[in-house]
Amino acid sequence: MTTDYRIGRGGHEDLHRVYPMMCYDFESWERPTEAEFHAAMLKGAELLLLKDGEGRECGYALMLKSRGAGYVLLGWLGVYPNVRGHGVGGVFLSLLNEWYSALDGILLEVTKYPELEKARKLHAFYQRNGYGDVDCAYTCYGAPTALMYRPLAGAPDISAQVKAIMKGCYLPLYSEKQQAEYIGIN
């Protein structure tokens, strides 16, 4: 298996091709529609594609970047089944750190944590890769969720600013009214 990976920006055709894999990786309640993702890309969301040294696509990440605040939300990340379990997810996270190194930090959500075993494993995986919990009570689509953060060029603790940061990150995808319905932060 190759160890030479790179990421690049995908477009709308790529999203259309990748969306069925997102349907495989994420439950319908935690995954916006393809049309919502296309609209978010027109407002600044980024689809990043992971490719190996031979140009084979190995995964995707849909990123929601806060306008002007210096943060990005790793909204949906998937490594394709044929390369899972070989350290590719950790490599992908490292490449995302490089891609966004000028920003203050990367946030992500682990839904149904600590309720589900899968969520506990994902949480542990992200901790091993430098993410820590943000000190807040957080729900996403009505489910208890761990909000995690990896500082890059920014402060190590964003708890006091997390509401404003998340509002900015979600604006390409959801209006403020929709955010109030889908996201809870206390």
SEZAGU-489147 format. One record per residue (C-alpha): residue number from 1; chain; x, y, z. Coordinates in steps of 0.001 Angstrom, whole numbers. Example, Ala and Ser with C-alpha at 12.3 -4.5 7.8 and 13.67 -1.06 7.14 Angstrom:
<pts>
<pt><n>1</n><chain>A</chain><u>12300</u><v>-4500</v><w>7800</w></pt>
<pt><n>2</n><chain>A</chain><u>13670</u><v>-1060</v><w>7140</w></pt>
</pts>
This chain:
<pts>
<pt><n>1</n><chain>A</chain><u>0</u><v>0</v><w>0</w></pt>
<pt><n>2</n><chain>A</chain><u>1317</u><v>3426</v><w>-953</w></pt>
<pt><n>3</n><chain>A</chain><u>2110</u><v>5982</v><w>1733</w></pt>
<pt><n>4</n><chain>A</chain><u>2250</u><v>8999</v><w>-594</w></pt>
<pt><n>5</n><chain>A</chain><u>-1081</u><v>10792</v><w>-157</w></pt>
<pt><n>6</n><chain>A</chain><u>-2271</u><v>14249</v><w>-1103</w></pt>
<pt><n>7</n><chain>A</chain><u>-5476</u><v>16212</v><w>-903</w></pt>
<pt><n>8</n><chain>A</chain><u>-7041</u><v>18473</v><w>-3479</w></pt>
<pt><n>9</n><chain>A</chain><u>-10199</u><v>20481</v><w>-3838</w></pt>
<pt><n>10</n><chain>A</chain><u>-13159</u><v>18799</v><w>-5505</w></pt>
<pt><n>11</n><chain>A</chain><u>-15955</u><v>20385</v><w>-7467</w></pt>
<pt><n>12</n><chain>A</chain><u>-19657</u><v>19853</v><w>-7945</w></pt>
<pt><n>13</n><chain>A</chain><u>-19208</u><v>16834</v><w>-10245</w></pt>
<pt><n>14</n><chain>A</chain><u>-16986</u><v>15247</v><w>-7595</w></pt>
<pt><n>15</n><chain>A</chain><u>-19615</u><v>15881</v><w>-4926</w></pt>
<pt><n>16</n><chain>A</chain><u>-22254</u><v>14207</v><w>-7085</w></pt>
<pt><n>17</n><chain>A</chain><u>-19960</u><v>11175</v><w>-7457</w></pt>
<pt><n>18</n><chain>A</chain><u>-18960</u><v>11082</v><w>-3746</w></pt>
<pt><n>19</n><chain>A</chain><u>-22407</u><v>11677</v><w>-2239</w></pt>
<pt><n>20</n><chain>A</chain><u>-23488</u><v>7996</v><w>-2425</w></pt>
<pt><n>21</n><chain>A</chain><u>-20446</u><v>7132</v><w>-282</w></pt>
<pt><n>22</n><chain>A</chain><u>-21531</u><v>9806</v><w>2186</w></pt>
<pt><n>23</n><chain>A</chain><u>-24920</u><v>8073</v><w>2299</w></pt>
<pt><n>24</n><chain>A</chain><u>-23073</u><v>4855</v><w>3144</w></pt>
<pt><n>25</n><chain>A</chain><u>-20927</u><v>6526</v><w>5825</w></pt>
<pt><n>26</n><chain>A</chain><u>-23527</u><v>8755</v><w>7519</w></pt>
<pt><n>27</n><chain>A</chain><u>-27086</u><v>8261</v><w>8713</w></pt>
<pt><n>28</n><chain>A</chain><u>-29729</u><v>10328</v><w>6906</w></pt>
<pt><n>29</n><chain>A</chain><u>-30448</u><v>12422</v><w>10042</w></pt>
<pt><n>30</n><chain>A</chain><u>-26789</u><v>13561</v><w>10291</w></pt>
<pt><n>31</n><chain>A</chain><u>-26215</u><v>14191</v><w>6589</w></pt>
<pt><n>32</n><chain>A</chain><u>-27626</u><v>17151</v><w>4661</w></pt>
<pt><n>33</n><chain>A</chain><u>-28991</u><v>16518</v><w>1189</w></pt>
<pt><n>34</n><chain>A</chain><u>-26771</u><v>16620</v><w>-1854</w></pt>
<pt><n>35</n><chain>A</chain><u>-28523</u><v>19822</v><w>-2963</w></pt>
<pt><n>36</n><chain>A</chain><u>-27737</u><v>21450</v><w>413</w></pt>
<pt><n>37</n><chain>A</chain><u>-24072</u><v>20509</v><w>24</w></pt>
<pt><n>38</n><chain>A</chain><u>-23967</u><v>21928</v><w>-3524</w></pt>
<pt><n>39</n><chain>A</chain><u>-25480</u><v>25191</v><w>-2269</w></pt>
<pt><n>40</n><chain>A</chain><u>-22968</u><v>25282</v><w>620</w></pt>
<pt><n>41</n><chain>A</chain><u>-20088</u><v>24888</v><w>-1844</w></pt>
<pt><n>42</n><chain>A</chain><u>-21338</u><v>27981</v><w>-3670</w></pt>
<pt><n>43</n><chain>A</chain><u>-21066</u><v>29815</v><w>-320</w></pt>
<pt><n>44</n><chain>A</chain><u>-17525</u><v>28699</v><w>522</w></pt>
<pt><n>45</n><chain>A</chain><u>-17764</u><v>25110</v><w>1779</w></pt>
<pt><n>46</n><chain>A</chain><u>-14980</u><v>22911</v><w>437</w></pt>
<pt><n>47</n><chain>A</chain><u>-14978</u><v>19322</v><w>-723</w></pt>
<pt><n>48</n><chain>A</chain><u>-11480</u><v>17912</v><w>-264</w></pt>
<pt><n>49</n><chain>A</chain><u>-10511</u><v>14621</v><w>-1843</w></pt>
<pt><n>50</n><chain>A</chain><u>-7754</u><v>12313</v><w>-598</w></pt>
<pt><n>51</n><chain>A</chain><u>-5736</u><v>10542</v><w>-3301</w></pt>
<pt><n>52</n><chain>A</chain><u>-2876</u><v>8101</v><w>-3080</w></pt>
<pt><n>53</n><chain>A</chain><u>414</u><v>8372</v><w>-4967</w></pt>
<pt><n>54</n><chain>A</chain><u>-1096</u><v>6662</v><w>-7993</w></pt>
<pt><n>55</n><chain>A</chain><u>-4011</u><v>9100</v><w>-8168</w></pt>
<pt><n>56</n><chain>A</chain><u>-6630</u><v>6736</v><w>-6736</w></pt>
<pt><n>57</n><chain>A</chain><u>-9251</u><v>8462</v><w>-4628</w></pt>
<pt><n>58</n><chain>A</chain><u>-9222</u><v>7181</v><w>-1040</w></pt>
<pt><n>59</n><chain>A</chain><u>-11546</u><v>9513</v><w>848</w></pt>
<pt><n>60</n><chain>A</chain><u>-13374</u><v>12810</v><w>1144</w></pt>
<pt><n>61</n><chain>A</chain><u>-13910</u><v>15620</v><w>3628</w></pt>
<pt><n>62</n><chain>A</chain><u>-16596</u><v>18257</v><w>3451</w></pt>
<pt><n>63</n><chain>A</chain><u>-15338</u><v>21349</v><w>5249</w></pt>
<pt><n>64</n><chain>A</chain><u>-17308</u><v>24388</v><w>6438</w></pt>
<pt><n>65</n><chain>A</chain><u>-15045</u><v>27406</v><w>6795</w></pt>
<pt><n>66</n><chain>A</chain><u>-16007</u><v>30314</v><w>9022</w></pt>
<pt><n>67</n><chain>A</chain><u>-15844</u><v>33598</v><w>7185</w></pt>
<pt><n>68</n><chain>A</chain><u>-13202</u><v>35775</v><w>8774</w></pt>
<pt><n>69</n><chain>A</chain><u>-13043</u><v>33907</v><w>12085</w></pt>
<pt><n>70</n><chain>A</chain><u>-10146</u><v>31605</v><w>11211</w></pt>
<pt><n>71</n><chain>A</chain><u>-11826</u><v>28275</v><w>11929</w></pt>
<pt><n>72</n><chain>A</chain><u>-13027</u><v>25366</v><w>9851</w></pt>
<pt><n>73</n><chain>A</chain><u>-15479</u><v>22603</v><w>10725</w></pt>
<pt><n>74</n><chain>A</chain><u>-14594</u><v>19136</v><w>9512</w></pt>
<pt><n>75</n><chain>A</chain><u>-18222</u><v>18308</v><w>8906</w></pt>
<pt><n>76</n><chain>A</chain><u>-18115</u><v>14942</v><w>7139</w></pt>
<pt><n>77</n><chain>A</chain><u>-15020</u><v>12811</v><w>6620</w></pt>
<pt><n>78</n><chain>A</chain><u>-14877</u><v>9391</v><w>5051</w></pt>
<pt><n>79</n><chain>A</chain><u>-12101</u><v>7000</v><w>4126</w></pt>
<pt><n>80</n><chain>A</chain><u>-13150</u><v>4463</v><w>1520</w></pt>
<pt><n>81</n><chain>A</chain><u>-13732</u><v>897</v><w>2750</w></pt>
<pt><n>82</n><chain>A</chain><u>-10916</u><v>-614</v><w>682</w></pt>
<pt><n>83</n><chain>A</chain><u>-8280</u><v>1426</v><w>2571</w></pt>
<pt><n>84</n><chain>A</chain><u>-9832</u><v>1604</v><w>6056</w></pt>
<pt><n>85</n><chain>A</chain><u>-7820</u><v>159</v><w>8906</w></pt>
<pt><n>86</n><chain>A</chain><u>-4443</u><v>988</v><w>7358</w></pt>
<pt><n>87</n><chain>A</chain><u>-3767</u><v>4380</v><w>8986</w></pt>
<pt><n>88</n><chain>A</chain><u>-5171</u><v>6369</v><w>6074</w></pt>
<pt><n>89</n><chain>A</chain><u>-7603</u><v>8306</v><w>8297</w></pt>
<pt><n>90</n><chain>A</chain><u>-4745</u><v>9592</v><w>10443</w></pt>
<pt><n>91</n><chain>A</chain><u>-2797</u><v>10570</v><w>7326</w></pt>
<pt><n>92</n><chain>A</chain><u>-5872</u><v>12408</v><w>6037</w></pt>
<pt><n>93</n><chain>A</chain><u>-6170</u><v>14366</v><w>9293</w></pt>
<pt><n>94</n><chain>A</chain><u>-2477</u><v>15306</v><w>9124</w></pt>
<pt><n>95</n><chain>A</chain><u>-2923</u><v>16554</v><w>5570</w></pt>
<pt><n>96</n><chain>A</chain><u>-5944</u><v>18597</v><w>6648</w></pt>
<pt><n>97</n><chain>A</chain><u>-3797</u><v>20174</v><w>9384</w></pt>
<pt><n>98</n><chain>A</chain><u>-1276</u><v>21198</v><w>6702</w></pt>
<pt><n>99</n><chain>A</chain><u>-3993</u><v>22394</v><w>4294</w></pt>
<pt><n>100</n><chain>A</chain><u>-5498</u><v>24682</v><w>6953</w></pt>
<pt><n>101</n><chain>A</chain><u>-2286</u><v>25506</v><w>8865</w></pt>
<pt><n>102</n><chain>A</chain><u>-2808</u><v>29279</v><w>8521</w></pt>
<pt><n>103</n><chain>A</chain><u>-6189</u><v>29054</v><w>10281</w></pt>
<pt><n>104</n><chain>A</chain><u>-6754</u><v>29138</v><w>14037</w></pt>
<pt><n>105</n><chain>A</chain><u>-8080</u><v>25592</v><w>14261</w></pt>
<pt><n>106</n><chain>A</chain><u>-10226</u><v>22704</v><w>13068</w></pt>
<pt><n>107</n><chain>A</chain><u>-13414</u><v>21612</v><w>14807</w></pt>
<pt><n>108</n><chain>A</chain><u>-15378</u><v>18406</v><w>14385</w></pt>
<pt><n>109</n><chain>A</chain><u>-18427</u><v>16707</v><w>15852</w></pt>
<pt><n>110</n><chain>A</chain><u>-18835</u><v>13120</v><w>17017</w></pt>
<pt><n>111</n><chain>A</chain><u>-22587</u><v>12485</v><w>17128</w></pt>
<pt><n>112</n><chain>A</chain><u>-24276</u><v>10168</v><w>19607</w></pt>
<pt><n>113</n><chain>A</chain><u>-21222</u><v>10326</v><w>21888</w></pt>
<pt><n>114</n><chain>A</chain><u>-20820</u><v>8626</v><w>24351</w></pt>
<pt><n>115</n><chain>A</chain><u>-23973</u><v>6632</v><w>23627</w></pt>
<pt><n>116</n><chain>A</chain><u>-22712</u><v>4487</v><w>20737</w></pt>
<pt><n>117</n><chain>A</chain><u>-19607</u><v>2275</v><w>20682</w></pt>
<pt><n>118</n><chain>A</chain><u>-18784</u><v>3510</v><w>17158</w></pt>
<pt><n>119</n><chain>A</chain><u>-18858</u><v>7096</v><w>18452</w></pt>
<pt><n>120</n><chain>A</chain><u>-16576</u><v>6222</v><w>21370</w></pt>
<pt><n>121</n><chain>A</chain><u>-14072</u><v>4661</v><w>18932</w></pt>
<pt><n>122</n><chain>A</chain><u>-14196</u><v>7729</v><w>16676</w></pt>
<pt><n>123</n><chain>A</chain><u>-13723</u><v>10010</v><w>19681</w></pt>
<pt><n>124</n><chain>A</chain><u>-10644</u><v>8040</v><w>20765</w></pt>
<pt><n>125</n><chain>A</chain><u>-9290</u><v>8126</v><w>17186</w></pt>
<pt><n>126</n><chain>A</chain><u>-9614</u><v>11918</v><w>17031</w></pt>
<pt><n>127</n><chain>A</chain><u>-7987</u><v>12273</v><w>20469</w></pt>
<pt><n>128</n><chain>A</chain><u>-5012</u><v>10230</v><w>19239</w></pt>
<pt><n>129</n><chain>A</chain><u>-4763</u><v>12680</v><w>16354</w></pt>
<pt><n>130</n><chain>A</chain><u>-4571</u><v>15823</v><w>18483</w></pt>
<pt><n>131</n><chain>A</chain><u>-8216</u><v>16773</v><w>19006</w></pt>
<pt><n>132</n><chain>A</chain><u>-9594</u><v>17615</v><w>22435</w></pt>
<pt><n>133</n><chain>A</chain><u>-13092</u><v>18217</v><w>23760</w></pt>
<pt><n>134</n><chain>A</chain><u>-14481</u><v>21746</v><w>23807</w></pt>
<pt><n>135</n><chain>A</chain><u>-15909</u><v>22513</v><w>27241</w></pt>
<pt><n>136</n><chain>A</chain><u>-19594</u><v>22846</v><w>26362</w></pt>
<pt><n>137</n><chain>A</chain><u>-22815</u><v>20859</v><w>26229</w></pt>
<pt><n>138</n><chain>A</chain><u>-23440</u><v>20247</v><w>22530</w></pt>
<pt><n>139</n><chain>A</chain><u>-26167</u><v>18644</v><w>20462</w></pt>
<pt><n>140</n><chain>A</chain><u>-26277</u><v>18128</v><w>16730</w></pt>
<pt><n>141</n><chain>A</chain><u>-29577</u><v>17250</v><w>15029</w></pt>
<pt><n>142</n><chain>A</chain><u>-30974</u><v>16562</v><w>18509</w></pt>
<pt><n>143</n><chain>A</chain><u>-28336</u><v>13970</v><w>19413</w></pt>
<pt><n>144</n><chain>A</chain><u>-25743</u><v>14315</v><w>22191</w></pt>
<pt><n>145</n><chain>A</chain><u>-22501</u><v>15202</v><w>20460</w></pt>
<pt><n>146</n><chain>A</chain><u>-18868</u><v>15673</v><w>21401</w></pt>
<pt><n>147</n><chain>A</chain><u>-17524</u><v>18904</v><w>19912</w></pt>
<pt><n>148</n><chain>A</chain><u>-13781</u><v>18503</v><w>19415</w></pt>
<pt><n>149</n><chain>A</chain><u>-11080</u><v>21007</v><w>18466</w></pt>
<pt><n>150</n><chain>A</chain><u>-7533</u><v>20895</v><w>17156</w></pt>
<pt><n>151</n><chain>A</chain><u>-5704</u><v>24201</v><w>17531</w></pt>
<pt><n>152</n><chain>A</chain><u>-3459</u><v>25143</v><w>14619</w></pt>
<pt><n>153</n><chain>A</chain><u>-2419</u><v>28820</v><w>14783</w></pt>
<pt><n>154</n><chain>A</chain><u>-5048</u><v>29735</v><w>17395</w></pt>
<pt><n>155</n><chain>A</chain><u>-5760</u><v>29554</v><w>21103</w></pt>
<pt><n>156</n><chain>A</chain><u>-5776</u><v>26159</v><w>22810</w></pt>
<pt><n>157</n><chain>A</chain><u>-9163</u><v>26833</v><w>24459</w></pt>
<pt><n>158</n><chain>A</chain><u>-12087</u><v>28263</v><w>22484</w></pt>
<pt><n>159</n><chain>A</chain><u>-14885</u><v>27443</v><w>24939</w></pt>
<pt><n>160</n><chain>A</chain><u>-15794</u><v>31096</v><w>25538</w></pt>
<pt><n>161</n><chain>A</chain><u>-16117</u><v>31825</v><w>21798</w></pt>
<pt><n>162</n><chain>A</chain><u>-17525</u><v>28497</v><w>20604</w></pt>
<pt><n>163</n><chain>A</chain><u>-21061</u><v>29743</v><w>19872</w></pt>
<pt><n>164</n><chain>A</chain><u>-19833</u><v>32487</v><w>17538</w></pt>
<pt><n>165</n><chain>A</chain><u>-17267</u><v>30186</v><w>15932</w></pt>
<pt><n>166</n><chain>A</chain><u>-19804</u><v>27452</v><w>15177</w></pt>
<pt><n>167</n><chain>A</chain><u>-22337</u><v>29975</v><w>13899</w></pt>
<pt><n>168</n><chain>A</chain><u>-19739</u><v>31228</v><w>11428</w></pt>
<pt><n>169</n><chain>A</chain><u>-18730</u><v>27716</v><w>10372</w></pt>
<pt><n>170</n><chain>A</chain><u>-22295</u><v>26609</v><w>9681</w></pt>
<pt><n>171</n><chain>A</chain><u>-23367</u><v>29734</v><w>7745</w></pt>
<pt><n>172</n><chain>A</chain><u>-22425</u><v>28296</v><w>4318</w></pt>
<pt><n>173</n><chain>A</chain><u>-24784</u><v>25376</v><w>4987</w></pt>
<pt><n>174</n><chain>A</chain><u>-27515</u><v>26595</v><w>7349</w></pt>
<pt><n>175</n><chain>A</chain><u>-29251</u><v>29904</v><w>8015</w></pt>
<pt><n>176</n><chain>A</chain><u>-29241</u><v>31183</v><w>11586</w></pt>
<pt><n>177</n><chain>A</chain><u>-32824</u><v>29914</v><w>11967</w></pt>
<pt><n>178</n><chain>A</chain><u>-31819</u><v>26423</v><w>10782</w></pt>
<pt><n>179</n><chain>A</chain><u>-28780</u><v>26462</v><w>13062</w></pt>
<pt><n>180</n><chain>A</chain><u>-31027</u><v>27177</v><w>16043</w></pt>
<pt><n>181</n><chain>A</chain><u>-33068</u><v>24123</v><w>15067</w></pt>
<pt><n>182</n><chain>A</chain><u>-30167</u><v>21720</v><w>14355</w></pt>
<pt><n>183</n><chain>A</chain><u>-27330</u><v>22815</v><w>16681</w></pt>
<pt><n>184</n><chain>A</chain><u>-27439</u><v>23311</v><w>20458</w></pt>
<pt><n>185</n><chain>A</chain><u>-24557</u><v>24818</v><w>22453</w></pt>
<pt><n>186</n><chain>A</chain><u>-24616</u><v>25545</v><w>26199</w></pt>
</pts>
